[in-house]
Amino acid sequence: MQIKPDFTIQKVGSTYIAVAVGETSKTFHAMIKLNETGAFLWNLLAERDLTEDELTDALLGEYEIDRETAARDVKRIVEALTANGVLQ
Amino acid sequence: MSRNIEEQLDAEGFYVSTTVGWSMFPMLRNRRDRVVVRTIGERQLKKYDLPLYRRPDGKYILHRIIGVKDGCYIIRGDNTYRKEHVPPTWIIGYVEEFYRNGKRHSVSGKGYRFYVRLWQFLYPLRAAFVGGKRLCAGVFRKLFRRKQTTPSD
């Protein structure tokens, strides 16, 4: 899975907001709030196609957390992005 | 995802969006730049502020206040040449900052304030130029159409 090219994130204060750009911005008016972890995963998915396992490994390399927590965070964020139609 | 802009403003206190259209060019470009809109609350808007308002037909507009008259804001886009009288009840938020080429610009920044004053100062010149261009285009179209519809000799 990967972030569709018509989406980007913008840091506003301490929050990251994902918004649509290009043609998609005509119809997609929602904004998706992301925390530091969400923004980290977003940036990885914006660069290349990754699986949930690969994202979990990346999260474990970045933060001092156990695999179960990392996998749960990845699942939660991937579900939120999927629900908003951001992933391809 | 189905929440409209007012609902998102109420819930978060701000709204981030990519701008659509050329009416605020050169400051904001179609589907490229982003604005951060804050809820209006008790804030009194003033000349040169950028309100986000919703017309009765449901369309959202983000243009600039160029004056106040009879309790209404007089509003015009930076790249438009027609004024609109907007009652305060239409206004749902105002732009606090915007992002152009990824760079943050505050509406209280020096560079921004210089742009606004210069752009408004140049309005008569810009309007005359655009008016002249439209006039020439109209004359050209008329002549061209007449030439095409004239029967051949």
gemmi code that builds the backbone of each chain (N, CA, C; Angstrom):
import gemmi

chains = {
    "A": [
        ("MET", (0.846, -1.199, 0.000), (0.000, 0.000, 0.000), (0.875, 1.241, 0.000)),
        ("GLN", (0.272, 2.326, -0.505), (1.023, 3.568, -0.659), (0.055, 4.756, -0.607)),
        ("ILE", (0.564, 5.929, -0.212), (-0.280, 7.127, -0.200), (-0.542, 7.562, -1.648)),
        ("LYS", (-1.779, 7.887, -1.949), (-2.108, 8.374, -3.289), (-1.392, 9.711, -3.521)),
        ("PRO", (-0.970, 9.969, -4.743), (-0.202, 11.202, -4.983), (-0.990, 12.495, -4.737)),
        ("ASP", (-2.304, 12.405, -4.661), (-3.125, 13.611, -4.484), (-3.314, 13.996, -3.016)),
        ("PHE", (-2.467, 13.470, -2.137), (-2.567, 13.831, -0.722), (-1.208, 14.244, -0.190)),
        ("THR", (-1.247, 15.136, 0.786), (0.001, 15.578, 1.412), (-0.261, 15.882, 2.882)),
        ("ILE", (0.801, 16.008, 3.671), (0.584, 16.409, 5.068), (1.187, 17.784, 5.319)),
        ("GLN", (0.546, 18.479, 6.215), (0.967, 19.830, 6.585), (1.039, 19.895, 8.103)),
        ("LYS", (2.156, 20.400, 8.634), (2.260, 20.535, 10.088), (1.643, 21.869, 10.494)),
        ("VAL", (0.676, 21.808, 11.375), (0.039, 23.023, 11.892), (0.208, 22.992, 13.406)),
        ("GLY", (1.047, 23.850, 13.924), (1.371, 23.792, 15.346), (2.091, 22.490, 15.625)),
        ("SER", (1.554, 21.684, 16.528), (2.201, 20.407, 16.834), (1.473, 19.235, 16.177)),
        ("THR", (0.457, 19.558, 15.374), (-0.347, 18.505, 14.742), (-0.034, 18.401, 13.252)),
        ("TYR", (-0.103, 17.204, 12.753), (0.054, 16.995, 11.314), (-1.336, 16.797, 10.717)),
        ("ILE", (-1.589, 17.502, 9.625), (-2.891, 17.412, 8.972), (-2.690, 16.921, 7.543)),
        ("ALA", (-3.402, 15.861, 7.206), (-3.349, 15.365, 5.834), (-4.499, 15.991, 5.048)),
        ("VAL", (-4.176, 16.569, 3.914), (-5.204, 17.181, 3.073), (-5.003, 16.762, 1.621)),
        ("ALA", (-6.050, 16.943, 0.852), (-5.976, 16.616, -0.572), (-5.377, 17.789, -1.335)),
        ("VAL", (-4.650, 17.478, -2.382), (-4.154, 18.511, -3.294), (-4.586, 18.119, -4.710)),
        ("GLY", (-4.286, 18.958, -5.669), (-4.626, 18.640, -7.057), (-6.121, 18.468, -7.257)),
        ("GLU", (-6.491, 17.648, -8.235), (-7.897, 17.441, -8.602), (-8.746, 16.955, -7.422)),
        ("THR", (-8.159, 16.100, -6.598), (-8.901, 15.512, -5.475), (-9.403, 16.579, -4.497)),
        ("SER", (-8.687, 17.691, -4.391), (-9.084, 18.734, -3.435), (-10.427, 19.362, -3.793)),
        ("LYS", (-10.884, 19.127, -5.020), (-12.196, 19.653, -5.431), (-13.324, 18.956, -4.680)),
        ("THR", (-13.127, 17.680, -4.405), (-14.198, 16.899, -3.792), (-13.887, 16.431, -2.376)),
        ("PHE", (-12.613, 16.386, -2.026), (-12.230, 15.896, -0.702), (-11.945, 17.088, 0.206)),
        ("HIS", (-12.875, 17.390, 1.143), (-12.712, 18.564, 2.003), (-12.320, 18.196, 3.422)),
        ("ALA", (-12.218, 16.911, 3.699), (-11.911, 16.498, 5.072), (-10.429, 16.712, 5.374)),
        ("MET", (-10.100, 16.811, 6.651), (-8.686, 16.829, 7.030), (-8.467, 15.707, 8.035)),
        ("ILE", (-7.374, 15.013, 7.874), (-7.081, 13.860, 8.719), (-5.958, 14.246, 9.682)),
        ("LYS", (-6.263, 14.193, 10.976), (-5.261, 14.572, 11.970), (-4.325, 13.399, 12.261)),
        ("LEU", (-3.038, 13.688, 12.300), (-2.050, 12.645, 12.585), (-1.122, 13.097, 13.706)),
        ("ASN", (-0.698, 12.135, 14.539), (0.311, 12.456, 15.544), (1.701, 12.192, 14.943)),
        ("GLU", (2.740, 12.276, 15.771), (4.121, 12.066, 15.284), (4.273, 10.708, 14.610)),
        ("THR", (3.709, 9.667, 15.239), (3.806, 8.313, 14.688), (3.096, 8.229, 13.338)),
        ("GLY", (1.914, 8.824, 13.297), (1.140, 8.820, 12.056), (1.890, 9.533, 10.941)),
        ("ALA", (2.511, 10.657, 11.279), (3.255, 11.419, 10.271), (4.480, 10.637, 9.797)),
        ("PHE", (5.111, 9.920, 10.732), (6.280, 9.098, 10.378), (5.873, 8.015, 9.372)),
        ("LEU", (4.766, 7.339, 9.674), (4.288, 6.281, 8.773), (3.828, 6.870, 7.435)),
        ("TRP", (3.182, 8.031, 7.519), (2.714, 8.704, 6.298), (3.897, 8.960, 5.357)),
        ("ASN", (4.984, 9.510, 5.918), (6.142, 9.849, 5.088), (6.742, 8.606, 4.425)),
        ("LEU", (6.724, 7.482, 5.149), (7.229, 6.229, 4.557), (6.338, 5.781, 3.402)),
        ("LEU", (5.017, 5.849, 3.658), (4.052, 5.397, 2.636), (3.980, 6.356, 1.447)),
        ("ALA", (4.380, 7.597, 1.660), (4.381, 8.556, 0.553), (5.536, 8.269, -0.396)),
        ("GLU", (6.586, 7.644, 0.171), (7.784, 7.358, -0.628), (7.679, 6.064, -1.418)),
        ("ARG", (7.156, 5.024, -0.755), (7.094, 3.727, -1.453), (5.987, 2.808, -0.921)),
        ("ASP", (5.774, 1.753, -1.669), (4.759, 0.755, -1.358), (5.256, -0.135, -0.211)),
        ("LEU", (4.510, -0.203, 0.897), (4.955, -0.998, 2.045), (3.805, -1.810, 2.615)),
        ("THR", (4.152, -2.922, 3.230), (3.133, -3.740, 3.896), (3.050, -3.325, 5.364)),
        ("GLU", (2.033, -3.837, 6.062), (1.888, -3.526, 7.492), (3.100, -4.041, 8.281)),
        ("ASP", (3.613, -5.205, 7.905), (4.781, -5.768, 8.601), (6.008, -4.875, 8.420)),
        ("GLU", (6.182, -4.382, 7.197), (7.330, -3.500, 6.933), (7.198, -2.194, 7.710)),
        ("LEU", (5.967, -1.699, 7.803), (5.736, -0.468, 8.576), (6.021, -0.710, 10.065)),
        ("THR", (5.617, -1.869, 10.537), (5.867, -2.216, 11.945), (7.373, -2.268, 12.219)),
        ("ASP", (8.111, -2.887, 11.308), (9.577, -2.959, 11.462), (10.179, -1.559, 11.485)),
        ("ALA", (9.686, -0.683, 10.595), (10.201, 0.689, 10.533), (9.913, 1.430, 11.839)),
        ("LEU", (8.730, 1.198, 12.375), (8.337, 1.854, 13.631), (9.217, 1.368, 14.789)),
        ("LEU", (9.520, 0.063, 14.782), (10.384, -0.499, 15.826), (11.803, 0.073, 15.734)),
        ("GLY", (12.228, 0.381, 14.511), (13.558, 0.967, 14.317), (13.623, 2.414, 14.764)),
        ("GLU", (12.466, 3.074, 14.802), (12.432, 4.501, 15.113), (12.108, 4.769, 16.586)),
        ("TYR", (11.208, 3.972, 17.143), (10.759, 4.209, 18.516), (11.060, 2.993, 19.403)),
        ("GLU", (11.275, 3.269, 20.682), (11.548, 2.180, 21.622), (10.236, 1.623, 22.166)),
        ("ILE", (9.607, 0.808, 21.365), (8.339, 0.185, 21.748), (8.396, -1.300, 21.402)),
        ("ASP", (7.469, -2.081, 21.990), (7.478, -3.511, 21.668), (6.692, -3.752, 20.366)),
        ("ARG", (6.910, -4.926, 19.784), (6.310, -5.248, 18.475), (4.780, -5.182, 18.513)),
        ("GLU", (4.218, -5.634, 19.609), (2.750, -5.659, 19.712), (2.169, -4.241, 19.634)),
        ("THR", (2.793, -3.319, 20.367), (2.331, -1.919, 20.350), (2.517, -1.324, 18.956)),
        ("ALA", (3.688, -1.599, 18.353), (3.978, -1.062, 17.018), (2.954, -1.584, 16.002)),
        ("ALA", (2.692, -2.886, 16.056), (1.742, -3.489, 15.110), (0.340, -2.911, 15.302)),
        ("ARG", (-0.020, -2.661, 16.566), (-1.344, -2.097, 16.861), (-1.450, -0.658, 16.312)),
        ("ASP", (-0.378, 0.131, 16.511), (-0.358, 1.515, 15.993), (-0.460, 1.534, 14.463)),
        ("VAL", (0.308, 0.652, 13.847), (0.292, 0.582, 12.373), (-1.113, 0.231, 11.888)),
        ("LYS", (-1.715, -0.760, 12.507), (-3.052, -1.216, 12.098), (-4.065, -0.071, 12.231)),
        ("ARG", (-3.983, 0.645, 13.362), (-4.928, 1.735, 13.628), (-4.774, 2.847, 12.573)),
        ("ILE", (-3.545, 3.198, 12.275), (-3.313, 4.296, 11.320), (-3.671, 3.869, 9.895)),
        ("VAL", (-3.310, 2.647, 9.549), (-3.647, 2.140, 8.204), (-5.171, 2.092, 8.030)),
        ("GLU", (-5.874, 1.676, 9.077), (-7.350, 1.628, 8.994), (-7.931, 3.030, 8.788)),
        ("ALA", (-7.371, 4.007, 9.511), (-7.862, 5.393, 9.382), (-7.598, 5.932, 7.980)),
        ("LEU", (-6.429, 5.641, 7.457), (-6.084, 6.129, 6.108), (-6.936, 5.426, 5.048)),
        ("THR", (-7.160, 4.139, 5.249), (-7.992, 3.379, 4.300), (-9.424, 3.919, 4.313)),
        ("ALA", (-9.945, 4.170, 5.523), (-11.327, 4.668, 5.638), (-11.506, 6.004, 4.923)),
        ("ASN", (-10.432, 6.795, 4.869), (-10.505, 8.101, 4.206), (-10.128, 8.036, 2.717)),
        ("GLY", (-9.843, 6.843, 2.238), (-9.542, 6.665, 0.810), (-8.213, 7.252, 0.393)),
        ("VAL", (-7.271, 7.270, 1.327), (-5.980, 7.898, 1.056), (-4.965, 6.916, 0.470)),
        ("LEU", (-5.195, 5.622, 0.715), (-4.220, 4.618, 0.269), (-4.592, 3.988, -1.068)),
        ("GLN", (-3.567, 3.566, -1.792), (-3.804, 2.842, -3.046), (-3.023, 1.541, -3.032)),
    ],
    "B": [
        ("MET", (-15.489, 12.026, 7.632), (-15.182, 12.409, 6.265), (-16.320, 13.196, 5.636)),
        ("SER", (-17.542, 12.939, 6.144), (-18.681, 13.618, 5.547), (-18.954, 14.978, 6.194)),
        ("ARG", (-18.132, 15.335, 7.215), (-18.361, 16.606, 7.894), (-18.068, 17.769, 6.951)),
        ("ASN", (-18.925, 18.813, 7.046), (-18.641, 19.962, 6.203), (-17.621, 20.863, 6.906)),
        ("ILE", (-17.271, 21.971, 6.270), (-16.198, 22.818, 6.794), (-16.586, 23.424, 8.143)),
        ("GLU", (-17.842, 23.880, 8.285), (-18.281, 24.464, 9.563), (-18.148, 23.452, 10.704)),
        ("GLU", (-18.531, 22.213, 10.422), (-18.464, 21.179, 11.466), (-17.014, 20.894, 11.868)),
        ("GLN", (-16.123, 20.911, 10.884), (-14.711, 20.684, 11.184), (-14.124, 21.857, 11.962)),
        ("LEU", (-14.554, 23.072, 11.621), (-14.099, 24.253, 12.364), (-14.596, 24.202, 13.810)),
        ("ASP", (-15.846, 23.809, 13.977), (-16.414, 23.708, 15.328), (-15.672, 22.659, 16.154)),
        ("ALA", (-15.354, 21.531, 15.512), (-14.731, 20.426, 16.231), (-13.264, 20.686, 16.559)),
        ("GLU", (-12.537, 21.252, 15.613), (-11.084, 21.396, 15.790), (-10.643, 22.820, 16.125)),
        ("GLY", (-11.468, 23.801, 15.774), (-11.068, 25.198, 15.971), (-10.289, 25.744, 14.793)),
        ("PHE", (-9.929, 24.858, 13.870), (-9.240, 25.295, 12.655), (-9.579, 24.346, 11.509)),
        ("TYR", (-9.245, 24.773, 10.311), (-9.504, 23.941, 9.137), (-8.371, 24.185, 8.142)),
        ("VAL", (-7.807, 23.109, 7.644), (-6.720, 23.222, 6.672), (-7.226, 22.744, 5.318)),
        ("SER", (-6.960, 23.520, 4.298), (-7.460, 23.130, 2.982), (-6.554, 23.625, 1.871)),
        ("THR", (-6.576, 22.895, 0.786), (-5.913, 23.338, -0.434), (-6.847, 24.325, -1.132)),
        ("THR", (-6.290, 25.412, -1.618), (-7.152, 26.417, -2.257), (-7.529, 25.975, -3.670)),
        ("VAL", (-8.751, 26.287, -4.047), (-9.256, 25.933, -5.379), (-9.640, 27.220, -6.109)),
        ("GLY", (-9.135, 27.389, -7.310), (-9.471, 28.574, -8.100), (-8.336, 29.574, -8.160)),
        ("TRP", (-8.509, 30.548, -9.050), (-7.451, 31.548, -9.298), (-7.825, 32.930, -8.777)),
        ("SER", (-8.938, 33.037, -8.069), (-9.415, 34.378, -7.683), (-8.523, 35.063, -6.657)),
        ("MET", (-7.648, 34.314, -5.985), (-6.731, 34.940, -5.026), (-5.285, 34.910, -5.521)),
        ("PHE", (-5.123, 34.680, -6.826), (-3.788, 34.725, -7.424), (-3.300, 36.180, -7.420)),
        ("PRO", (-2.070, 36.514, -7.169), (-0.900, 35.631, -7.108), (-0.592, 35.059, -5.723)),
        ("MET", (-1.367, 35.473, -4.725), (-1.067, 34.972, -3.377), (-1.311, 33.453, -3.270)),
        ("LEU", (-2.463, 33.011, -3.759), (-2.828, 31.598, -3.651), (-3.090, 31.025, -5.034)),
        ("ARG", (-2.503, 29.867, -5.303), (-2.651, 29.256, -6.625), (-3.597, 28.060, -6.575)),
        ("ASN", (-4.260, 27.855, -7.699), (-5.269, 26.806, -7.800), (-4.722, 25.424, -7.454)),
        ("ARG", (-5.281, 24.833, -6.397), (-4.978, 23.466, -5.970), (-3.499, 23.208, -5.652)),
        ("ARG", (-2.782, 24.264, -5.306), (-1.367, 24.074, -4.983), (-1.037, 24.545, -3.572)),
        ("ASP", (-1.645, 25.671, -3.163), (-1.296, 26.235, -1.861), (-2.334, 25.853, -0.813)),
        ("ARG", (-1.931, 25.981, 0.447), (-2.835, 25.579, 1.527), (-3.057, 26.720, 2.501)),
        ("VAL", (-4.256, 26.781, 3.044), (-4.572, 27.824, 4.028), (-4.996, 27.171, 5.338)),
        ("VAL", (-4.702, 27.863, 6.427), (-5.183, 27.439, 7.751), (-6.228, 28.463, 8.166)),
        ("VAL", (-7.464, 27.994, 8.288), (-8.591, 28.865, 8.637), (-8.942, 28.630, 10.101)),
        ("ARG", (-9.133, 29.713, 10.843), (-9.540, 29.608, 12.258), (-11.001, 30.009, 12.402)),
        ("THR", (-11.628, 29.543, 13.450), (-13.024, 29.935, 13.699), (-13.093, 31.427, 13.989)),
        ("ILE", (-14.179, 32.038, 13.592), (-14.293, 33.486, 13.710), (-14.502, 33.925, 15.164)),
        ("GLY", (-15.285, 33.165, 15.928), (-15.532, 33.506, 17.340), (-15.982, 34.948, 17.512)),
        ("GLU", (-15.347, 35.645, 18.430), (-15.705, 37.042, 18.707), (-14.810, 38.007, 17.937)),
        ("ARG", (-13.944, 37.479, 17.113), (-12.968, 38.317, 16.415), (-13.638, 39.317, 15.470)),
        ("GLN", (-13.176, 40.543, 15.538), (-13.650, 41.587, 14.631), (-12.696, 41.628, 13.442)),
        ("LEU", (-13.225, 41.361, 12.276), (-12.365, 41.389, 11.093), (-12.124, 42.828, 10.659)),
        ("LYS", (-10.997, 43.047, 10.024), (-10.667, 44.403, 9.566), (-10.201, 44.367, 8.114)),
        ("LYS", (-9.968, 45.559, 7.587), (-9.539, 45.695, 6.199), (-8.311, 44.824, 5.937)),
        ("TYR", (-8.317, 44.156, 4.811), (-7.261, 43.274, 4.316), (-7.281, 41.867, 4.938)),
        ("ASP", (-8.153, 41.621, 5.930), (-8.277, 40.263, 6.451), (-8.862, 39.356, 5.365)),
        ("LEU", (-8.669, 38.048, 5.549), (-9.144, 37.073, 4.551), (-10.206, 36.170, 5.173)),
        ("PRO", (-11.474, 36.537, 5.073), (-12.516, 35.681, 5.643), (-12.886, 34.527, 4.717)),
        ("LEU", (-13.256, 33.418, 5.337), (-13.870, 32.315, 4.592), (-15.365, 32.434, 4.863)),
        ("TYR", (-16.153, 32.562, 3.818), (-17.594, 32.695, 4.022), (-18.349, 31.752, 3.096)),
        ("ARG", (-19.612, 31.564, 3.487), (-20.451, 30.658, 2.704), (-21.645, 31.441, 2.195)),
        ("ARG", (-21.759, 31.493, 0.873), (-22.898, 32.191, 0.261), (-24.176, 31.391, 0.497)),
        ("PRO", (-25.339, 32.034, 0.383), (-26.597, 31.298, 0.579), (-26.754, 30.099, -0.370)),
        ("ASP", (-26.067, 30.151, -1.533), (-26.165, 29.004, -2.457), (-25.273, 27.838, -2.023)),
        ("GLY", (-24.561, 28.014, -0.892), (-23.742, 26.933, -0.346), (-22.277, 26.977, -0.750)),
        ("LYS", (-21.933, 27.890, -1.638), (-20.556, 27.942, -2.126), (-19.634, 28.642, -1.125)),
        ("TYR", (-18.466, 28.017, -0.873), (-17.476, 28.606, 0.035), (-16.553, 29.537, -0.751)),
        ("ILE", (-16.309, 30.714, -0.186), (-15.458, 31.708, -0.854), (-14.414, 32.223, 0.143)),
        ("LEU", (-13.220, 32.407, -0.375), (-12.166, 33.001, 0.452), (-11.605, 34.200, -0.321)),
        ("HIS", (-12.032, 35.401, 0.060), (-11.573, 36.622, -0.602), (-11.157, 37.632, 0.456)),
        ("ARG", (-10.749, 38.805, -0.007), (-10.176, 39.801, 0.905), (-11.145, 40.944, 1.226)),
        ("ILE", (-11.139, 41.354, 2.488), (-11.942, 42.517, 2.887), (-11.226, 43.776, 2.414)),
        ("ILE", (-11.938, 44.602, 1.672), (-11.319, 45.859, 1.233), (-12.027, 47.073, 1.851)),
        ("GLY", (-13.070, 46.808, 2.645), (-13.754, 47.906, 3.321), (-14.978, 47.402, 4.067)),
        ("VAL", (-15.615, 48.300, 4.776), (-16.842, 47.972, 5.512), (-17.862, 49.058, 5.194)),
        ("LYS", (-19.103, 48.654, 4.878), (-20.136, 49.645, 4.564), (-21.501, 49.110, 4.988)),
        ("ASP", (-22.257, 49.937, 5.688), (-23.620, 49.595, 6.129), (-23.681, 48.237, 6.826)),
        ("GLY", (-22.707, 47.963, 7.652), (-22.706, 46.713, 8.420), (-22.285, 45.493, 7.623)),
        ("CYS", (-21.905, 45.696, 6.375), (-21.443, 44.576, 5.537), (-19.962, 44.757, 5.201)),
        ("TYR", (-19.294, 43.637, 4.997), (-17.914, 43.709, 4.523), (-17.937, 43.834, 3.001)),
        ("ILE", (-17.061, 44.705, 2.492), (-16.894, 44.796, 1.036), (-15.688, 43.925, 0.714)),
        ("ILE", (-15.923, 42.949, -0.133), (-14.931, 41.884, -0.340), (-14.626, 41.716, -1.828)),
        ("ARG", (-13.353, 41.460, -2.098), (-12.949, 41.235, -3.491), (-11.737, 40.296, -3.502)),
        ("GLY", (-11.674, 39.410, -4.457), (-10.511, 38.533, -4.592), (-9.340, 39.323, -5.140)),
        ("ASP", (-8.124, 38.891, -4.843), (-6.943, 39.612, -5.333), (-6.851, 39.591, -6.856)),
        ("ASN", (-7.490, 38.615, -7.474), (-7.430, 38.499, -8.932), (-8.822, 38.649, -9.558)),
        ("THR", (-9.713, 39.352, -8.854), (-11.040, 39.601, -9.403), (-11.281, 41.109, -9.420)),
        ("TYR", (-12.309, 41.545, -10.136), (-12.526, 42.982, -10.329), (-13.964, 43.361, -10.012)),
        ("ARG", (-14.608, 42.558, -9.194), (-15.979, 42.835, -8.795), (-16.086, 42.731, -7.272)),
        ("LYS", (-16.743, 43.742, -6.690), (-16.894, 43.729, -5.234), (-18.120, 42.924, -4.843)),
        ("GLU", (-18.081, 42.400, -3.628), (-19.229, 41.669, -3.102), (-19.523, 42.186, -1.691)),
        ("HIS", (-20.786, 42.427, -1.396), (-21.150, 42.869, -0.047), (-21.544, 41.639, 0.756)),
        ("VAL", (-20.785, 41.385, 1.804), (-20.972, 40.152, 2.577), (-21.392, 40.488, 4.010)),
        ("PRO", (-22.568, 40.036, 4.434), (-22.962, 40.266, 5.835), (-22.132, 39.398, 6.778)),
        ("PRO", (-21.874, 39.887, 7.978), (-21.044, 39.114, 8.926), (-21.582, 37.710, 9.197)),
        ("THR", (-22.895, 37.521, 9.034), (-23.475, 36.197, 9.333), (-23.017, 35.111, 8.347)),
        ("TRP", (-22.534, 35.512, 7.188), (-22.053, 34.512, 6.227), (-20.665, 33.988, 6.599)),
        ("ILE", (-19.954, 34.752, 7.392), (-18.536, 34.448, 7.627), (-18.376, 33.333, 8.663)),
        ("ILE", (-17.565, 32.342, 8.318), (-17.384, 31.194, 9.218), (-15.957, 31.089, 9.760)),
        ("GLY", (-15.020, 31.821, 9.170), (-13.643, 31.747, 9.646), (-12.766, 32.764, 8.944)),
        ("TYR", (-11.517, 32.784, 9.320), (-10.571, 33.707, 8.671), (-9.222, 33.006, 8.527)),
        ("VAL", (-8.463, 33.412, 7.539), (-7.154, 32.798, 7.294), (-6.132, 33.388, 8.265)),
        ("GLU", (-5.450, 32.487, 8.948), (-4.423, 32.917, 9.894), (-3.026, 32.759, 9.295)),
        ("GLU", (-2.871, 31.706, 8.493), (-1.588, 31.486, 7.832), (-1.819, 30.686, 6.557)),
        ("PHE", (-0.838, 30.724, 5.674), (-0.952, 29.930, 4.460), (0.415, 29.355, 4.100)),
        ("TYR", (0.402, 28.315, 3.294), (1.625, 27.616, 2.902), (1.746, 27.665, 1.389)),
        ("ARG", (2.859, 28.230, 0.944), (3.104, 28.377, -0.490), (4.446, 27.719, -0.765)),
        ("ASN", (4.482, 26.758, -1.674), (5.702, 25.976, -1.936), (6.254, 25.381, -0.637)),
        ("GLY", (5.345, 24.989, 0.241), (5.757, 24.360, 1.491), (6.214, 25.337, 2.560)),
        ("LYS", (6.323, 26.622, 2.228), (6.804, 27.612, 3.198), (5.625, 28.291, 3.889)),
        ("ARG", (5.747, 28.425, 5.224), (4.678, 29.019, 6.002), (4.735, 30.544, 5.926)),
        ("HIS", (3.559, 31.155, 5.739), (3.459, 32.617, 5.754), (2.335, 33.003, 6.708)),
        ("SER", (2.657, 33.896, 7.632), (1.626, 34.379, 8.549), (1.016, 35.649, 7.961)),
        ("VAL", (-0.282, 35.856, 8.218), (-0.908, 37.074, 7.694), (-0.496, 38.299, 8.510)),
        ("SER", (0.296, 38.089, 9.556), (0.808, 39.249, 10.292), (2.279, 39.512, 9.939)),
        ("GLY", (2.826, 38.720, 9.015), (4.234, 38.879, 8.612), (4.450, 40.134, 7.775)),
        ("LYS", (5.672, 40.660, 7.843), (6.010, 41.898, 7.132), (5.876, 41.756, 5.613)),
        ("GLY", (6.423, 40.650, 5.081), (6.393, 40.418, 3.637), (4.963, 40.350, 3.123)),
        ("TYR", (4.130, 39.655, 3.877), (2.733, 39.523, 3.483), (2.037, 40.883, 3.489)),
        ("ARG", (2.263, 41.653, 4.567), (1.596, 42.961, 4.676), (2.046, 43.903, 3.561)),
        ("PHE", (3.315, 43.792, 3.167), (3.829, 44.616, 2.062), (3.116, 44.224, 0.761)),
        ("TYR", (2.995, 42.906, 0.535), (2.303, 42.418, -0.674), (0.873, 42.960, -0.734)),
        ("VAL", (0.151, 42.849, 0.396), (-1.262, 43.262, 0.413), (-1.395, 44.735, 0.057)),
        ("ARG", (-0.594, 45.571, 0.685), (-0.697, 47.014, 0.439), (-0.310, 47.360, -0.996)),
        ("LEU", (0.744, 46.733, -1.476), (1.192, 47.010, -2.848), (0.126, 46.567, -3.850)),
        ("TRP", (-0.397, 45.367, -3.644), (-1.381, 44.802, -4.576), (-2.658, 45.645, -4.604)),
        ("GLN", (-3.083, 46.115, -3.438), (-4.280, 46.963, -3.385), (-3.999, 48.340, -3.981)),
        ("PHE", (-2.806, 48.853, -3.749), (-2.422, 50.155, -4.302), (-2.430, 50.107, -5.838)),
        ("LEU", (-2.028, 48.962, -6.376), (-1.948, 48.816, -7.837), (-3.298, 48.481, -8.476)),
        ("TYR", (-4.343, 48.353, -7.673), (-5.641, 47.909, -8.200), (-6.123, 48.747, -9.398)),
        ("PRO", (-6.093, 50.102, -9.308), (-6.587, 50.882, -10.459), (-5.826, 50.555, -11.746)),
        ("LEU", (-4.528, 50.382, -11.630), (-3.717, 50.047, -12.812), (-4.082, 48.669, -13.345)),
        ("ARG", (-4.211, 47.714, -12.423), (-4.547, 46.341, -12.825), (-5.914, 46.309, -13.487)),
        ("ALA", (-6.866, 47.041, -12.887), (-8.236, 47.060, -13.420), (-8.251, 47.686, -14.813)),
        ("ALA", (-7.482, 48.760, -14.990), (-7.436, 49.432, -16.296), (-6.826, 48.498, -17.340)),
        ("PHE", (-5.778, 47.783, -16.950), (-5.108, 46.864, -17.871), (-6.045, 45.729, -18.292)),
        ("VAL", (-6.703, 45.140, -17.302), (-7.618, 44.011, -17.589), (-8.811, 44.504, -18.409)),
        ("GLY", (-9.336, 45.684, -18.051), (-10.467, 46.256, -18.793), (-10.087, 46.508, -20.243)),
        ("GLY", (-8.900, 47.075, -20.459), (-8.413, 47.351, -21.817), (-8.246, 46.074, -22.610)),
        ("LYS", (-7.725, 45.063, -21.950), (-7.496, 43.768, -22.612), (-8.829, 43.146, -23.040)),
        ("ARG", (-9.822, 43.229, -22.134), (-11.139, 42.650, -22.442), (-11.798, 43.405, -23.586)),
        ("LEU", (-11.631, 44.735, -23.577), (-12.214, 45.569, -24.636), (-11.624, 45.186, -25.988)),
        ("CYS", (-10.302, 45.072, -26.018), (-9.618, 44.698, -27.265), (-10.083, 43.322, -27.741)),
        ("ALA", (-10.198, 42.395, -26.801), (-10.628, 41.040, -27.157), (-12.047, 41.065, -27.713)),
        ("GLY", (-12.915, 41.895, -27.127), (-14.299, 42.016, -27.585), (-14.367, 42.571, -28.996)),
        ("VAL", (-13.586, 43.634, -29.230), (-13.561, 44.255, -30.567), (-13.044, 43.239, -31.583)),
        ("PHE", (-11.980, 42.539, -31.224), (-11.385, 41.544, -32.120), (-12.395, 40.457, -32.467)),
        ("ARG", (-13.120, 39.971, -31.430), (-14.121, 38.907, -31.655), (-15.224, 39.374, -32.594)),
        ("LYS", (-15.659, 40.640, -32.371), (-16.734, 41.200, -33.178), (-16.314, 41.295, -34.641)),
        ("LEU", (-15.113, 41.830, -34.844), (-14.605, 41.996, -36.210), (-14.442, 40.648, -36.889)),
        ("PHE", (-13.890, 39.696, -36.141), (-13.608, 38.374, -36.683), (-14.907, 37.677, -37.060)),
        ("ARG", (-15.915, 37.797, -36.164), (-17.198, 37.145, -36.412), (-17.862, 37.750, -37.653)),
        ("ARG", (-17.789, 39.106, -37.743), (-18.402, 39.783, -38.874), (-17.751, 39.323, -40.176)),
        ("LYS", (-16.424, 39.199, -40.118), (-15.682, 38.802, -41.311), (-16.095, 37.399, -41.756)),
        ("GLN", (-16.307, 36.525, -40.771), (-16.666, 35.133, -41.096), (-18.078, 35.025, -41.655)),
        ("THR", (-19.015, 35.883, -41.160), (-20.407, 35.761, -41.586), (-20.709, 36.570, -42.859)),
        ("THR", (-19.759, 37.426, -43.269), (-19.963, 38.211, -44.485), (-19.931, 37.283, -45.700)),
        ("PRO", (-20.975, 37.349, -46.559), (-20.951, 36.491, -47.753), (-19.763, 36.827, -48.651)),
        ("SER", (-19.230, 35.823, -49.294), (-18.068, 36.077, -50.152), (-18.485, 36.860, -51.390)),
        ("ASP", (-17.546, 37.604, -51.931), (-17.834, 38.467, -53.095), (-18.240, 37.654, -54.323)),
    ],
}
model = gemmi.Model(1)
for chain_id, residues in chains.items():
    chain = gemmi.Chain(chain_id)
    for i, (resn, *xyz) in enumerate(residues, 1):
        res = gemmi.Residue()
        res.name, res.seqid = resn, gemmi.SeqId(i, " ")
        for name, pos in zip(("N", "CA", "C"), xyz):
            atom = gemmi.Atom()
            atom.name, atom.element = name, gemmi.Element(name[0])
            atom.pos, atom.b_iso = gemmi.Position(*pos), 0.0
            res.add_atom(atom)
        chain.add_residue(res)
    model.add_chain(chain)
structure = gemmi.Structure()
structure.add_model(model)
structure.setup_entities()
